[in-house]
Amino acid sequence: MFQEQTETVTYRHDFSIEELTGIASDMAEAVKEVAELEGEKACVTKSFKERIDAKALEVRTFGRKYRDKYELRTESCEVVYDDKARETCFVNGDGRCVMRRPMTAEERNRQCRLPLDDGDDDADRQARQ
């Protein structure tokens, strides 16, 4: 007499044409989903990379300012001449002299400019009046 018993075994199963067609269809769908997920991942990764790069630039900028203890600024300034010191001062919108430099020869001579000689003498000028 045989006693019934069960046991789990692994064996080879050869797929039918119908089963292979179904597997191929499932594989194509899975490949499509992988491509879609990769596309989403690329968009999210690009977005994060841009955000990270922007913050990294901000960190480098702050670091440079902290290390150098200054930054260069460009703004429109009023030009003020200090004739005693023979310096030209540039005054920003806050009223601070933000830069000084020695006057150029042209700046030193700005008060000494004489009217151009137009070739007329005093008699010609009086005749026209």
OpenMM code with the backbone's topology and positions (N, CA, C; nanometers):
from openmm import Vec3, app, unit

residues = "MET PHE GLN GLU GLN THR GLU THR VAL THR TYR ARG HIS ASP PHE SER ILE GLU GLU LEU THR GLY ILE ALA SER ASP MET ALA GLU ALA VAL LYS GLU VAL ALA GLU LEU GLU GLY GLU LYS ALA CYS VAL THR LYS SER PHE LYS GLU ARG ILE ASP ALA LYS ALA LEU GLU VAL ARG THR PHE GLY ARG LYS TYR ARG ASP LYS TYR GLU LEU ARG THR GLU SER CYS GLU VAL VAL TYR ASP ASP LYS ALA ARG GLU THR CYS PHE VAL ASN GLY ASP GLY ARG CYS VAL MET ARG ARG PRO MET THR ALA GLU GLU ARG ASN ARG GLN CYS ARG LEU PRO LEU ASP ASP GLY ASP ASP ASP ALA ASP ARG GLN ALA ARG GLN".split()
positions = [
    Vec3(0.0813, -0.1137, 0.0000),
    Vec3(0.0000, 0.0000, 0.0000),
    Vec3(0.0886, 0.1238, 0.0000),
    Vec3(0.0445, 0.2202, -0.0818),
    Vec3(0.1207, 0.3448, -0.0924),
    Vec3(0.0562, 0.4524, -0.0060),
    Vec3(0.1400, 0.5159, 0.0646),
    Vec3(0.0917, 0.6257, 0.1456),
    Vec3(0.1044, 0.7530, 0.0618),
    Vec3(-0.0027, 0.8360, 0.0593),
    Vec3(0.0032, 0.9593, -0.0179),
    Vec3(0.0846, 1.0623, 0.0585),
    Vec3(0.1687, 1.1219, -0.0156),
    Vec3(0.2469, 1.2299, 0.0426),
    Vec3(0.2705, 1.3355, -0.0643),
    Vec3(0.3037, 1.4558, -0.0249),
    Vec3(0.3316, 1.5631, -0.1207),
    Vec3(0.4694, 1.6188, -0.0927),
    Vec3(0.5266, 1.6639, -0.2003),
    Vec3(0.6599, 1.7243, -0.1898),
    Vec3(0.6692, 1.8310, -0.2974),
    Vec3(0.7358, 1.9397, -0.2658),
    Vec3(0.7544, 2.0471, -0.3618),
    Vec3(0.8819, 2.0190, -0.4403),
    Vec3(0.8675, 2.0221, -0.5750),
    Vec3(0.9823, 1.9955, -0.6614),
    Vec3(0.9901, 2.1024, -0.7691),
    Vec3(1.1078, 2.1226, -0.8233),
    Vec3(1.1293, 2.2160, -0.9336),
    Vec3(1.1564, 2.1337, -1.0580),
    Vec3(1.0872, 2.1704, -1.1659),
    Vec3(1.1040, 2.0963, -1.2910),
    Vec3(1.0938, 2.1923, -1.4079),
    Vec3(1.1347, 2.1489, -1.5240),
    Vec3(1.1342, 2.2289, -1.6460),
    Vec3(0.9952, 2.2264, -1.7080),
    Vec3(0.9481, 2.3484, -1.7495),
    Vec3(0.8211, 2.3620, -1.8196),
    Vec3(0.8497, 2.4338, -1.9501),
    Vec3(0.8199, 2.3778, -2.0601),
    Vec3(0.8361, 2.4391, -2.1915),
    Vec3(0.7084, 2.5170, -2.2230),
    Vec3(0.7261, 2.6471, -2.2580),
    Vec3(0.6115, 2.7340, -2.2847),
    Vec3(0.5517, 2.7056, -2.4210),
    Vec3(0.4210, 2.7196, -2.4271),
    Vec3(0.3503, 2.7067, -2.5550),
    Vec3(0.3612, 2.8402, -2.6296),
    Vec3(0.3229, 2.8411, -2.7564),
    Vec3(0.3261, 2.9627, -2.8381),
    Vec3(0.2383, 3.0708, -2.7732),
    Vec3(0.1221, 3.0332, -2.7264),
    Vec3(0.0328, 3.1304, -2.6633),
    Vec3(0.0962, 3.1899, -2.5381),
    Vec3(0.1609, 3.1061, -2.4578),
    Vec3(0.2274, 3.1553, -2.3364),
    Vec3(0.3435, 3.2494, -2.3726),
    Vec3(0.4213, 3.2138, -2.4757),
    Vec3(0.5335, 3.2977, -2.5178),
    Vec3(0.4835, 3.4336, -2.5699),
    Vec3(0.3713, 3.4344, -2.6424),
    Vec3(0.3127, 3.5587, -2.6922),
    Vec3(0.2725, 3.6482, -2.5750),
    Vec3(0.2119, 3.5901, -2.4752),
    Vec3(0.1720, 3.6659, -2.3561),
    Vec3(0.2937, 3.7205, -2.2809),
    Vec3(0.3982, 3.6398, -2.2692),
    Vec3(0.5211, 3.6839, -2.2013),
    Vec3(0.5854, 3.7983, -2.2786),
    Vec3(0.5888, 3.7877, -2.4119),
    Vec3(0.6473, 3.8928, -2.4953),
    Vec3(0.5696, 4.0233, -2.4785),
    Vec3(0.4386, 4.0141, -2.4718),
    Vec3(0.3546, 4.1328, -2.4535),
    Vec3(0.3809, 4.1967, -2.3171),
    Vec3(0.3893, 4.1141, -2.2135),
    Vec3(0.4182, 4.1640, -2.0782),
    Vec3(0.5565, 4.2294, -2.0719),
    Vec3(0.6532, 4.1687, -2.1402),
    Vec3(0.7890, 4.2226, -2.1414),
    Vec3(0.7905, 4.3589, -2.2115),
    Vec3(0.7196, 4.3712, -2.3233),
    Vec3(0.7150, 4.4984, -2.3961),
    Vec3(0.6519, 4.6069, -2.3090),
    Vec3(0.5484, 4.5753, -2.2385),
    Vec3(0.4833, 4.6708, -2.1490),
    Vec3(0.5779, 4.7127, -2.0366),
    Vec3(0.6504, 4.6159, -1.9807),
    Vec3(0.7448, 4.6456, -1.8729),
    Vec3(0.8587, 4.7350, -1.9232),
    Vec3(0.9074, 4.7091, -2.0455),
    Vec3(1.0136, 4.7914, -2.1045),
    Vec3(0.9629, 4.9348, -2.1231),
    Vec3(0.8395, 4.9500, -2.1684),
    Vec3(0.7791, 5.0815, -2.1869),
    Vec3(0.7699, 5.1553, -2.0530),
    Vec3(0.7277, 5.0855, -1.9479),
    Vec3(0.7163, 5.1464, -1.8154),
    Vec3(0.8535, 5.1871, -1.7611),
    Vec3(0.9541, 5.1041, -1.7865),
    Vec3(1.0905, 5.1382, -1.7434),
    Vec3(1.1350, 5.2669, -1.8125),
    Vec3(1.1093, 5.2771, -1.9425),
    Vec3(1.1477, 5.3966, -2.0176),
    Vec3(1.0763, 5.5204, -1.9640),
    Vec3(0.9477, 5.5072, -1.9315),
    Vec3(0.8726, 5.6190, -1.8752),
    Vec3(0.9299, 5.6599, -1.7396),
    Vec3(0.9597, 5.5604, -1.6562),
    Vec3(1.0168, 5.5903, -1.5239),
    Vec3(1.1541, 5.6557, -1.5369),
    Vec3(1.2339, 5.6086, -1.6320),
    Vec3(1.3655, 5.6691, -1.6547),
    Vec3(1.3501, 5.8147, -1.6992),
    Vec3(1.2484, 5.8405, -1.7841),
    Vec3(1.2222, 5.9774, -1.8276),
    Vec3(1.1819, 6.0668, -1.7110),
    Vec3(1.0934, 6.0173, -1.6251),
    Vec3(1.0533, 6.0926, -1.5065),
    Vec3(1.1736, 6.1171, -1.4159),
    Vec3(1.2546, 6.0134, -1.3983),
    Vec3(1.3735, 6.0249, -1.3138),
    Vec3(1.4680, 6.1308, -1.3709),
    Vec3(1.4850, 6.1322, -1.5019),
    Vec3(1.5747, 6.2299, -1.5656),
    Vec3(1.5245, 6.3721, -1.5416),
    Vec3(1.3925, 6.3925, -1.5521),
    Vec3(1.3363, 6.5259, -1.5287),
    Vec3(1.3569, 6.5692, -1.3843),
    Vec3(1.3280, 6.4784, -1.2925),
    Vec3(1.3431, 6.5105, -1.1501),
    Vec3(1.4907, 6.5326, -1.1171),
    Vec3(1.5771, 6.4469, -1.1713),
    Vec3(1.7209, 6.4600, -1.1468),
    Vec3(1.7713, 6.5926, -1.2012),
    Vec3(1.7270, 6.6302, -1.3211),
    Vec3(1.7700, 6.7568, -1.3807),
    Vec3(1.7239, 6.8736, -1.2946),
    Vec3(1.5996, 6.8667, -1.2476),
    Vec3(1.5462, 6.9720, -1.1632),
    Vec3(1.6275, 6.9839, -1.0340),
    Vec3(1.6570, 6.8708, -0.9715),
    Vec3(1.7356, 6.8732, -0.8484),
    Vec3(1.8771, 6.9207, -0.8757),
    Vec3(1.9352, 6.8777, -0.9871),
    Vec3(2.0720, 6.9200, -1.0207),
    Vec3(2.0776, 7.0713, -1.0365),
    Vec3(1.9785, 7.1284, -1.1065),
    Vec3(1.9753, 7.2727, -1.1245),
    Vec3(1.9630, 7.3445, -0.9905),
    Vec3(1.8766, 7.2937, -0.9026),
    Vec3(1.8581, 7.3552, -0.7715),
    Vec3(1.9847, 7.3421, -0.6873),
    Vec3(2.0466, 7.2263, -0.6918),
    Vec3(2.1705, 7.2034, -0.6156),
    Vec3(2.2820, 7.2927, -0.6683),
    Vec3(2.2950, 7.3013, -0.8013),
    Vec3(2.3986, 7.3861, -0.8617),
    Vec3(2.3799, 7.5325, -0.8229),
    Vec3(2.2538, 7.5791, -0.8208),
    Vec3(2.2263, 7.7180, -0.7839),
    Vec3(2.2673, 7.7446, -0.6391),
    Vec3(2.2350, 7.6520, -0.5505),
    Vec3(2.2729, 7.6694, -0.4090),
    Vec3(2.4242, 7.6593, -0.3911),
    Vec3(2.4880, 7.5714, -0.4658),
    Vec3(2.6338, 7.5576, -0.4564),
    Vec3(2.7012, 7.6875, -0.5020),
    Vec3(2.6488, 7.7509, -0.6054),
    Vec3(2.7017, 7.8795, -0.6511),
    Vec3(2.6832, 7.9854, -0.5425),
    Vec3(2.5683, 7.9839, -0.4777),
    Vec3(2.5421, 8.0787, -0.3697),
    Vec3(2.6421, 8.0582, -0.2548),
    Vec3(2.6690, 7.9336, -0.2210),
    Vec3(2.7655, 7.9024, -0.1151),
    Vec3(2.9045, 7.9532, -0.1538),
    Vec3(2.9461, 7.9282, -0.2787),
    Vec3(3.0775, 7.9752, -0.3240),
    Vec3(3.0861, 8.1285, -0.3201),
    Vec3(2.9766, 8.1950, -0.3588),
    Vec3(2.9745, 8.3410, -0.3577),
    Vec3(2.9891, 8.3944, -0.2155),
    Vec3(2.9129, 8.3377, -0.1217),
    Vec3(2.9256, 8.3793, 0.0181),
    Vec3(3.0652, 8.3499, 0.0709),
    Vec3(3.1187, 8.2352, 0.0351),
    Vec3(3.2530, 8.1981, 0.0797),
    Vec3(3.3584, 8.2944, 0.0291),
    Vec3(3.3472, 8.3330, -0.0971),
    Vec3(3.4429, 8.4280, -0.1547),
    Vec3(3.4335, 8.5626, -0.0841),
    Vec3(3.3101, 8.6094, -0.0583),
    Vec3(3.2922, 8.7370, 0.0110),
    Vec3(3.3510, 8.7299, 0.1518),
    Vec3(3.3272, 8.6202, 0.2206),
    Vec3(3.3785, 8.6053, 0.3568),
    Vec3(3.5309, 8.5996, 0.3568),
    Vec3(3.5872, 8.5241, 0.2648),
    Vec3(3.7328, 8.5096, 0.2571),
    Vec3(3.7997, 8.6418, 0.2189),
    Vec3(3.7451, 8.7086, 0.1149),
    Vec3(3.8072, 8.8309, 0.0637),
    Vec3(3.7749, 8.9531, 0.1489),
    Vec3(3.6637, 8.9469, 0.2214),
    Vec3(3.6167, 9.0569, 0.3070),
    Vec3(3.5744, 9.1804, 0.2276),
    Vec3(3.5481, 9.1654, 0.0984),
    Vec3(3.4968, 9.2754, 0.0163),
    Vec3(3.4306, 9.2173, -0.1080),
    Vec3(3.3588, 9.3055, -0.1800),
    Vec3(3.3063, 9.2709, -0.3111),
    Vec3(3.3111, 9.3958, -0.3972),
    Vec3(3.3186, 9.3812, -0.5246),
    Vec3(3.3171, 9.4939, -0.6162),
    Vec3(3.1724, 9.5270, -0.6510),
    Vec3(3.1384, 9.6532, -0.6424),
    Vec3(3.0035, 9.6976, -0.6759),
    Vec3(3.0126, 9.8039, -0.7835),
    Vec3(2.9131, 9.8078, -0.8694),
    Vec3(2.9066, 9.9068, -0.9758),
    Vec3(2.7801, 9.9879, -0.9571),
    Vec3(2.7949, 10.1188, -0.9412),
    Vec3(2.6786, 10.2054, -0.9316),
    Vec3(2.7164, 10.3455, -0.9760),
    Vec3(2.6174, 10.4222, -1.0117),
    Vec3(2.6386, 10.5592, -1.0558),
    Vec3(2.6720, 10.6446, -0.9342),
    Vec3(2.7796, 10.7232, -0.9446),
    Vec3(2.8255, 10.8063, -0.8332),
    Vec3(2.8428, 10.9511, -0.8791),
    Vec3(2.8250, 11.0420, -0.7843),
    Vec3(2.8508, 11.1832, -0.8102),
    Vec3(3.0015, 11.2052, -0.7991),
    Vec3(3.0562, 11.2826, -0.8909),
    Vec3(3.1996, 11.3128, -0.8895),
    Vec3(3.2191, 11.4439, -0.8142),
    Vec3(3.3031, 11.4393, -0.7098),
    Vec3(3.3314, 11.5582, -0.6292),
    Vec3(3.4826, 11.5796, -0.6308),
    Vec3(3.5214, 11.7037, -0.6583),
    Vec3(3.6639, 11.7364, -0.6659),
    Vec3(3.7090, 11.8010, -0.5354),
    Vec3(3.8136, 11.7466, -0.4760),
    Vec3(3.8736, 11.8030, -0.3546),
    Vec3(4.0018, 11.8720, -0.3991),
    Vec3(3.9887, 12.0051, -0.4242),
    Vec3(4.1022, 12.0794, -0.4787),
    Vec3(4.2173, 12.0900, -0.3796),
    Vec3(4.1858, 12.0975, -0.2491),
    Vec3(4.2930, 12.1057, -0.1499),
    Vec3(4.3779, 11.9798, -0.1515),
    Vec3(4.3131, 11.8647, -0.1497),
    Vec3(4.3853, 11.7364, -0.1477),
    Vec3(4.4247, 11.6927, -0.2881),
    Vec3(4.3749, 11.7644, -0.3890),
    Vec3(4.3985, 11.7296, -0.5301),
    Vec3(4.3538, 11.5863, -0.5587),
    Vec3(4.2336, 11.5556, -0.5077),
    Vec3(4.1765, 11.4225, -0.5260),
    Vec3(4.0366, 11.4338, -0.5864),
    Vec3(3.9979, 11.3290, -0.6546),
    Vec3(3.8619, 11.3161, -0.7057),
    Vec3(3.7929, 11.2118, -0.6200),
    Vec3(3.6752, 11.2460, -0.5687),
    Vec3(3.5998, 11.1566, -0.4806),
    Vec3(3.4718, 11.1158, -0.5522),
    Vec3(3.4346, 10.9898, -0.5401),
    Vec3(3.3120, 10.9380, -0.6013),
    Vec3(3.2144, 10.9069, -0.4884),
    Vec3(3.1007, 10.9785, -0.4865),
    Vec3(3.0027, 10.9687, -0.3788),
    Vec3(2.8833, 10.8875, -0.4279),
    Vec3(2.8504, 10.7794, -0.3539),
    Vec3(2.7390, 10.6940, -0.3962),
    Vec3(2.6053, 10.7522, -0.3501),
    Vec3(2.4984, 10.6799, -0.3763),
    Vec3(2.3634, 10.7248, -0.3421),
    Vec3(2.3411, 10.7419, -0.1935),
    Vec3(2.4205, 10.6746, -0.1096),
    Vec3(2.4097, 10.6875, 0.0360),
    Vec3(2.4848, 10.8090, 0.0872),
    Vec3(2.5533, 10.8810, -0.0018),
    Vec3(2.6294, 10.9983, 0.0387),
    Vec3(2.7687, 10.9668, 0.0893),
    Vec3(2.8138, 10.8446, 0.0715),
    Vec3(2.9482, 10.8068, 0.1167),
    Vec3(3.0465, 10.8173, 0.0015),
    Vec3(3.1659, 10.8655, 0.0321),
    Vec3(3.2731, 10.8653, -0.0672),
    Vec3(3.3242, 10.7218, -0.0743),
    Vec3(3.2953, 10.6539, -0.1848),
    Vec3(3.3288, 10.5113, -0.1954),
    Vec3(3.4631, 10.4872, -0.2634),
    Vec3(3.5174, 10.5928, -0.3263),
    Vec3(3.6474, 10.5774, -0.3916),
    Vec3(3.7103, 10.7143, -0.4084),
    Vec3(3.8424, 10.7187, -0.3855),
    Vec3(3.9204, 10.8409, -0.4067),
    Vec3(4.0373, 10.8063, -0.4965),
    Vec3(4.0760, 10.9038, -0.5755),
    Vec3(4.1960, 10.8874, -0.6566),
    Vec3(4.2557, 11.0248, -0.6812),
    Vec3(4.3836, 11.0306, -0.7140),
    Vec3(4.4437, 11.1609, -0.7457),
    Vec3(4.3760, 11.2209, -0.8688),
    Vec3(4.3648, 11.3525, -0.8692),
    Vec3(4.3060, 11.4196, -0.9858),
    Vec3(4.3958, 11.4013, -1.1067),
    Vec3(4.3337, 11.3903, -1.2200),
    Vec3(4.4095, 11.3871, -1.3446),
    Vec3(4.4498, 11.5299, -1.3790),
    Vec3(4.5418, 11.5439, -1.4721),
    Vec3(4.5849, 11.6782, -1.5146),
    Vec3(4.4649, 11.7558, -1.5681),
    Vec3(4.3796, 11.6914, -1.6422),
    Vec3(4.2610, 11.7573, -1.6978),
    Vec3(4.1696, 11.8064, -1.5857),
    Vec3(4.1526, 11.7251, -1.4818),
    Vec3(4.0683, 11.7654, -1.3694),
    Vec3(4.1316, 11.8820, -1.2922),
    Vec3(4.2622, 11.8804, -1.2752),
    Vec3(4.3305, 11.9905, -1.2052),
    Vec3(4.3168, 12.1211, -1.2835),
    Vec3(4.3130, 12.1134, -1.4147),
    Vec3(4.3063, 12.2321, -1.4998),
    Vec3(4.1633, 12.2736, -1.5337),
    Vec3(4.0638, 12.2088, -1.4789),
    Vec3(3.9248, 12.2373, -1.5171),
    Vec3(3.8834, 12.3801, -1.4842),
    Vec3(3.9415, 12.4391, -1.3792),
    Vec3(3.9062, 12.5765, -1.3433),
    Vec3(3.9891, 12.6776, -1.4217),
    Vec3(4.0955, 12.6327, -1.4818),
    Vec3(4.1874, 12.7242, -1.5505),
    Vec3(4.1560, 12.7378, -1.6986),
    Vec3(4.0489, 12.6787, -1.7463),
    Vec3(4.0200, 12.6824, -1.8896),
    Vec3(3.9841, 12.8234, -1.9324),
    Vec3(4.0453, 12.8663, -2.0399),
    Vec3(4.0189, 12.9982, -2.0960),
    Vec3(3.9274, 12.9832, -2.2164),
    Vec3(3.8459, 13.0864, -2.2432),
    Vec3(3.7607, 13.0768, -2.3633),
    Vec3(3.8490, 13.0698, -2.4869),
    Vec3(3.8022, 12.9988, -2.5869),
    Vec3(3.8791, 12.9850, -2.7102),
    Vec3(3.8853, 13.1181, -2.7834),
    Vec3(3.9981, 13.1453, -2.8441),
    Vec3(4.0164, 13.2668, -2.9231),
    Vec3(3.9472, 13.2447, -3.0571),
    Vec3(3.8448, 13.3251, -3.0836),
    Vec3(3.7708, 13.3070, -3.2089),
    Vec3(3.8285, 13.3908, -3.3230),
    Vec3(3.9394, 13.4580, -3.3003),
    Vec3(4.0046, 13.5362, -3.4056),
    Vec3(3.9591, 13.6804, -3.4110),
    Vec3(3.8550, 13.7143, -3.3359),
    Vec3(3.8057, 13.8518, -3.3349),
    Vec3(3.8828, 13.9331, -3.2310),
    Vec3(3.9091, 14.0557, -3.2645),
    Vec3(3.9690, 14.1418, -3.1632),
    Vec3(3.8580, 14.2234, -3.0975),
    Vec3(3.8929, 14.3046, -2.9989),
    Vec3(3.7924, 14.3802, -2.9247),
    Vec3(3.7133, 14.4739, -3.0157),
    Vec3(3.7793, 14.5333, -3.1143),
    Vec3(3.7115, 14.6269, -3.2046),
    Vec3(3.6039, 14.5539, -3.2841),
    Vec3(3.6328, 14.4296, -3.3312),
    Vec3(3.5328, 14.3536, -3.4063),
    Vec3(3.4118, 14.3198, -3.3174),
    Vec3(3.4366, 14.2860, -3.1949),
    Vec3(3.3276, 14.2507, -3.1024),
    Vec3(3.2384, 14.3720, -3.0759),
    Vec3(3.3013, 14.4892, -3.0558),
    Vec3(3.2238, 14.6082, -3.0269),
    Vec3(3.1433, 14.6519, -3.1499),
    Vec3(3.1968, 14.6280, -3.2678),
    Vec3(3.1257, 14.6666, -3.3903),
    Vec3(3.0012, 14.5816, -3.4091),
    Vec3(3.0068, 14.4567, -3.3678),
    Vec3(2.8903, 14.3678, -3.3819),
    Vec3(2.7798, 14.4025, -3.2823),
    Vec3(2.8170, 14.4649, -3.1725),
    Vec3(2.7149, 14.4964, -3.0700),
    Vec3(2.6491, 14.6205, -3.1044),
] * unit.nanometer
topology = app.Topology()
chain = topology.addChain("A")
for resn in residues:
    res = topology.addResidue(resn, chain)
    for name in ("N", "CA", "C"):
        topology.addAtom(name, app.Element.getBySymbol(name[0]), res)
